[in-house]
């Protein structure tokens, strides 16, 4: 799993994942002749990350097995996205 960059440029961050939710649509696998699935899982997983080191929070989400995206939260609002 990837984690967001620290705005304070720290390398000792400790993250906690909070409140994971995933959509529940079924994506039937459809294969081409080479055996590649052409209909991968597109469910979206959303969660929050909390850094125990610097106290910052991020909203995070990912689709299927894609890399997650992060939005830094300050005073309840997303102020930057990665």
C-alpha positions in Angstrom: 0.0 0.0 0.0 1.2 3.5 -0.8 1.0 6.3 1.7 0.9 10.1 1.2 3.9 12.3 1.3 4.4 14.2 4.6 4.0 18.0 4.2 6.7 18.3 6.9 9.0 16.1 5.0 9.2 13.5 7.8 10.2 9.9 7.2 8.9 8.5 10.6 5.2 8.8 9.9 2.9 6.1 11.4 -0.4 5.7 9.7 -3.8 4.4 10.9 -6.5 3.5 8.4 -10.0 4.5 9.7 -13.5 3.8 8.3 -12.9 1.7 5.2 -16.0 1.5 2.9 -16.2 -0.3 -0.5 -19.0 -0.2 -3.1 -20.4 -3.7 -3.8 -20.9 -4.0 -7.5 -20.2 -7.4 -9.2 -17.9 -7.2 -12.2 -18.0 -10.5 -14.0 -14.6 -11.5 -15.4 -14.5 -11.4 -19.2 -11.3 -12.8 -20.7 -9.7 -12.4 -24.1 -8.0 -15.3 -25.9 -4.7 -14.6 -24.0 -6.4 -15.1 -20.7 -6.4 -11.4 -19.7 -9.4 -10.1 -17.7 -10.8 -7.2 -19.8 -13.5 -6.4 -17.1 -11.5 -5.8 -13.9 -13.0 -4.9 -10.5 -14.0 -1.2 -10.6 -15.4 -1.0 -7.0 -14.3 2.1 -5.1 -12.8 1.8 -1.6 -12.7 5.0 0.5 -11.1 5.5 3.9 -9.3 8.1 6.1 -5.7 8.0 7.1 -4.4 9.5 10.3 -0.7 10.1 11.0 0.2 9.4 14.6 3.5 11.2 14.2 2.5 14.6 12.8 -1.3 14.5 13.5 -2.4 15.2 9.9 -5.4 13.5 8.3 -6.0 12.5 4.6 -9.1 11.3 2.8 -8.1 8.4 0.5 -9.8 6.3 -2.2 -8.9 3.8 -4.8 -10.7 2.0 -7.6 -10.1 -1.8 -7.9 -6.4 -2.5 -7.7 -5.3 1.0 -8.8 -3.0 3.1 -6.6 -4.9 5.2 -4.0 -5.3 9.0 -4.2 -5.0 11.2 -1.1 -6.5 14.5 -0.1 -4.9 16.3 2.9 -7.7 17.5 5.3 -7.4 20.6 7.4 -10.3 22.0 9.5 -12.7 19.4 7.9 -11.9 20.4 4.3 -9.6 18.9 1.7 -6.8 21.4 1.0 -4.6 19.5 -1.4 -4.7 16.3 -3.4 -2.0 13.8 -4.5 
